[in-house]
Amino acid sequence: MSQRRKVILATHNTHKQKEMNALLDSLGVNIIGLDEYPQIGDIEETGTTLIENSFIKARAVYKSTGLPSLADDTGLEVDALDGAPGVYSARYAGEDASFLDNIEKLLRNLEGVSEVNRTARFRTVVTFVDGSRELHSEGIVEGIITADQKGSGGFGYDPIFLPRDSQSTFSEMTQMEKNKISHRAKALIKMKKLLEPYFKKENI
């Protein structure tokens, strides 16, 4: 059996690392986070779109490690807030904001907005860089922002995002349930199809 190929994920977020390992397992790759590469530090996201920021991170990690690199950038787009927080989702309440800080600011900004007008979507762009190719894919899931936090799983805005046709927020779902419908899962499934010929050829 061939050794699993190491791929560096441009994040310190262990939740994302677990999600991506689960979804890309059949490629025979081992997704490693930035915790193993402290010399890289924080990568400044200077782009104005999700795809720009995702490529900034993937290229920076590849340049530092010389290893195939994956990155993602995710935005929560709330219609009643003209698409905010969007590209600024991770730092909506400030540069050092916690998940809870961001959630509380979003809920404050939606006070008085009826459920029918709390429509939103999660959008994820995943990028891959290995020195010879640059690939990207996108995944979107529609839903609404709940008035209260529900559930204790997941991360980010998961406790207040109720996917369309679902009775559970992302935080109330198991990892397996979330992986079937999430924005990141959709983007990764598309990326997996792009990467399959490459990794299968290497493992022959």
Steps between C-alpha positions, in 0.01 A plus 500: 500500500643837400568765760234766535598825330529798731295806410524819704179677592542875543325528836549460874133398526496135608127474419571576134790254503273219625230584245746497211672178610162327516390625159829440317597174672448286189763700311766344719613836637574614854384855568740681735417837658727798561554405864785283372653799320527779760749687280218593260303706752182685410442563131354842431183474293518811285262387226157647440341169398494149642697357208772764533544432872497124453772515234705743713506240778565196280784672310663625821497153655634334185777761475600436863480118500543391139216254562158482333277748680127536548321808627145613535322823565142506614251783521155524651285724281188639670250655260353745753853635557577542127720189496694577820707375670617324179875501454536649849308219674791377713575851630152652492525623861868594474839351413521291818130422526388161629229290337262622770591866442415465132173319569388759754574789265310333218197431719502861624505625142201279416286602798146568383550325165230238442590137431389521138754780446790328679607308191871432464752269340837358582746514212835318504782518247767229521833543322792264431855602410795266436736699279379350174126558530254730672145374542187637664144393575197653668216375719184681614226410745187712547322551831384750760650661810320386814405744776684294763801272515418131479737207547851459633689345209678650202663842503463853369141596422377139512274553808288759317494361145201286411544342154201503268268198547674408826366491855848527651766770500849395396592493871222250573625258232760228529814546293373237258164674460666835441745353248210384284368851435749767608651766279851377578402143422355603163815693410723214614305239304558710188868542591532127562387431144760744370776337707411132448689455170808664653517299823389169347776528240756562776383197701525246218 
